[in-house]
Amino acid sequence: MGAILNFAYRAIDPGGKLLSGSMEAETPADVVAHLERLGCTPISAQPAPARTSGQRTWRDLLKPEPSPAGITAMTLDLAMLLRGGVALDEALLILVQLASDRWLARVLRDLHASLGQGQSLSQALSRHPRLFSPIYVKMVEAAEASGSLAETLTALVTERQRGERLRKRFVSAISYPVFLVVAALGVLAFVLIYLIPKFEVALQGFRDRIDPTALIVFNMSAFLNRNLDTLVITLAVLLAMGVVIARLGRERGLWIALLARLPGAHGVLQSEFTVTFCRTLAVLVRNGVDISSALRLMRGVVRMPRAGAEIDGIVAGVRQGRRLSDTLGNRQLFPRHVVQMLRVGEEAGELAASAEQVAVFYEAKLDAALGRLIAVVGPAVMVFVSILIAWLIISVMTALMSINDMLT
């Protein structure tokens, strides 16, 4: 059996429309034969340019994509149409007509075209790895094999909605303190750049007599004004780099690793990881995915530092014939009571149910931890901002009062 290659083809469908796309096959003759079986007239079939997995053109990188919420809504609509007895290809055409997002409509048209080329839905979804995760694709693949696509899509929607709510809760927990810090830095910059220089005239000849603490403020102001252009350019470059990194979807583990070093953040991240792991494990096992494959799929969704390497070790243990709970017990990935609950479920043949119970417990724990984080960090940042502004005001007033005392 020869190697499987990717071929770009052009053909005319039975309706007289020109088709173009890509197809995996051993030889161009196989592509032509497959197109003929579909009733199409082949025009050309040539090897497609090699591209590494996940590589995208600059045009693709700059192109806006459907949001995760948009993909969830599309999945729900597709599940409802399938439950109503609509065929899969017809359901995709209906969604194309209903889509208000042109990029989502483009993705749906691509999925429909792939189905017309003889690919399964899971194969068509795998062509868009940034929109449909490996877990999403694997569940659809298992559902196609068992004939339960509509039910599986509904389960996917439920889990995606739950994950989106948790993500919004997490973002709201850190957005308010971040906003306060940015606002404080903005006020500080305004005072140092625009207000403090107005008092420089009054300080001429008296700088050596000003209190050292107050002099720090004036020196900071002078430094900012001398290097304002350089600082603005540096901030713009850093902002652009942040946008590019976020757009490429890389270095996410770096931000999580930095966040994990903040006081009180490790416990929150540990709870979030436990929820993600157990919830994903429950969904995959319940839909017929074996444990080894489920663990490999979860390798790409965990974000805790060093968790990926731990999961690799767990996969190795499971492949050697050991039970999941035994391999988890030999590692420090989860608390002991989590491992014990999974062991009980595994022994009873109810691993998915036990993992779901753990996820529910830790989701409530995570929600409470985020509430405490908001309650503590918000006031703490406000106190810090207030002290910072008060220090600036007191320093300036002390300098002016000392000059007035010297003049009188």
Secondary structure in CASP SS format (residue, H / E / C, confidence):
PFRMAT SS
TARGET T0000
AUTHOR 0000-0000-0000
METHOD secondary structure of the structure
MODEL  1
M C 1.00
G C 1.00
A C 1.00
I C 1.00
L E 1.00
N E 1.00
F E 1.00
A E 1.00
Y E 1.00
R E 1.00
A E 1.00
I E 1.00
D C 1.00
P C 1.00
G C 1.00
G C 1.00
K C 1.00
L E 1.00
L E 1.00
S E 1.00
G E 1.00
S E 1.00
M E 1.00
E E 1.00
A E 1.00
E C 1.00
T C 1.00
P H 1.00
A H 1.00
D H 1.00
V H 1.00
V H 1.00
A H 1.00
H H 1.00
L H 1.00
E H 1.00
R H 1.00
L C 1.00
G C 1.00
C C 1.00
T E 1.00
P E 1.00
I E 1.00
S E 1.00
A E 1.00
Q E 1.00
P E 1.00
A C 1.00
P C 1.00
A C 1.00
R C 1.00
T C 1.00
S C 1.00
G C 1.00
Q C 1.00
R C 1.00
T C 1.00
W H 1.00
R H 1.00
D H 1.00
L H 1.00
L H 1.00
K C 1.00
P C 1.00
E C 1.00
P C 1.00
S C 1.00
P H 1.00
A H 1.00
G H 1.00
I H 1.00
T H 1.00
A H 1.00
M H 1.00
T H 1.00
L H 1.00
D H 1.00
L H 1.00
A H 1.00
M H 1.00
L H 1.00
L H 1.00
R H 1.00
G C 1.00
G C 1.00
V C 1.00
A C 1.00
L H 1.00
D H 1.00
E H 1.00
A H 1.00
L H 1.00
L H 1.00
I H 1.00
L H 1.00
V H 1.00
Q H 1.00
L H 1.00
A C 1.00
S C 1.00
D C 1.00
R H 1.00
W H 1.00
L H 1.00
A H 1.00
R H 1.00
V H 1.00
L H 1.00
R H 1.00
D H 1.00
L H 1.00
H H 1.00
A H 1.00
S H 1.00
L H 1.00
G H 1.00
Q C 1.00
G C 1.00
Q C 1.00
S C 1.00
L H 1.00
S H 1.00
Q H 1.00
A H 1.00
L H 1.00
S C 1.00
R C 1.00
H C 1.00
P C 1.00
R C 1.00
L C 1.00
F C 1.00
S C 1.00
P H 1.00
I H 1.00
Y H 1.00
V H 1.00
K H 1.00
M H 1.00
V H 1.00
E H 1.00
A H 1.00
A H 1.00
E H 1.00
A H 1.00
S H 1.00
G C 1.00
S C 1.00
L H 1.00
A H 1.00
E H 1.00
T H 1.00
L H 1.00
T H 1.00
A H 1.00
L H 1.00
V H 1.00
T H 1.00
E H 1.00
R H 1.00
Q H 1.00
R H 1.00
G H 1.00
E H 1.00
R H 1.00
L H 1.00
R H 1.00
K H 1.00
R H 1.00
F H 1.00
V H 1.00
S H 1.00
A H 1.00
I H 1.00
S H 1.00
Y H 1.00
P H 1.00
V H 1.00
F H 1.00
L H 1.00
V H 1.00
V H 1.00
A H 1.00
A H 1.00
L H 1.00
G H 1.00
V H 1.00
L H 1.00
A H 1.00
F H 1.00
V H 1.00
L H 1.00
I H 1.00
Y H 1.00
L H 1.00
I H 1.00
P H 1.00
K H 1.00
F H 1.00
E H 1.00
V H 1.00
A H 1.00
L H 1.00
Q C 1.00
G C 1.00
F C 1.00
R H 1.00
D H 1.00
R H 1.00
I C 1.00
D C 1.00
P H 1.00
T H 1.00
A H 1.00
L H 1.00
I H 1.00
V H 1.00
F H 1.00
N H 1.00
M H 1.00
S H 1.00
A H 1.00
F H 1.00
L H 1.00
N H 1.00
R H 1.00
N C 1.00
L H 1.00
D H 1.00
T H 1.00
L H 1.00
V H 1.00
I H 1.00
T H 1.00
L H 1.00
A H 1.00
V H 1.00
L H 1.00
L H 1.00
A H 1.00
M H 1.00
G H 1.00
V H 1.00
V H 1.00
I H 1.00
A H 1.00
R H 1.00
L H 1.00
G C 1.00
R C 1.00
E C 1.00
R H 1.00
G H 1.00
L H 1.00
W H 1.00
I H 1.00
A H 1.00
L H 1.00
L H 1.00
A H 1.00
R C 1.00
L C 1.00
P C 1.00
G C 1.00
A H 1.00
H H 1.00
G H 1.00
V H 1.00
L H 1.00
Q H 1.00
S H 1.00
E H 1.00
F H 1.00
T H 1.00
V H 1.00
T H 1.00
F H 1.00
C H 1.00
R H 1.00
T H 1.00
L H 1.00
A H 1.00
V H 1.00
L H 1.00
V H 1.00
R H 1.00
N C 1.00
G C 1.00
V C 1.00
D C 1.00
I H 1.00
S H 1.00
S H 1.00
A H 1.00
L H 1.00
R H 1.00
L H 1.00
M H 1.00
R C 1.00
G C 1.00
V C 1.00
V C 1.00
R C 1.00
M C 1.00
P C 1.00
R C 1.00
A H 1.00
G H 1.00
A H 1.00
E H 1.00
I H 1.00
D H 1.00
G H 1.00
I H 1.00
V H 1.00
A H 1.00
G H 1.00
V H 1.00
R H 1.00
Q C 1.00
G C 1.00
R C 1.00
R C 1.00
L H 1.00
S H 1.00
D H 1.00
T H 1.00
L H 1.00
G H 1.00
N C 1.00
R C 1.00
Q C 1.00
L C 1.00
F C 1.00
P C 1.00
R H 1.00
H H 1.00
V H 1.00
V H 1.00
Q H 1.00
M H 1.00
L H 1.00
R H 1.00
V H 1.00
G H 1.00
E H 1.00
E H 1.00
A C 1.00
G C 1.00
E C 1.00
L H 1.00
A H 1.00
A H 1.00
S H 1.00
A H 1.00
E H 1.00
Q H 1.00
V H 1.00
A H 1.00
V H 1.00
F H 1.00
Y H 1.00
E H 1.00
A H 1.00
K H 1.00
L H 1.00
D H 1.00
A H 1.00
A H 1.00
L H 1.00
G H 1.00
R H 1.00
L H 1.00
I H 1.00
A H 1.00
V H 1.00
V H 1.00
G H 1.00
P H 1.00
A H 1.00
V H 1.00
M H 1.00
V H 1.00
F H 1.00
V H 1.00
S H 1.00
I H 1.00
L H 1.00
I H 1.00
A H 1.00
W H 1.00
L H 1.00
I H 1.00
I H 1.00
S H 1.00
V H 1.00
M H 1.00
T H 1.00
A H 1.00
L H 1.00
M H 1.00
S H 1.00
I H 1.00
N H 1.00
D H 1.00
M H 1.00
L H 1.00
T C 1.00
END
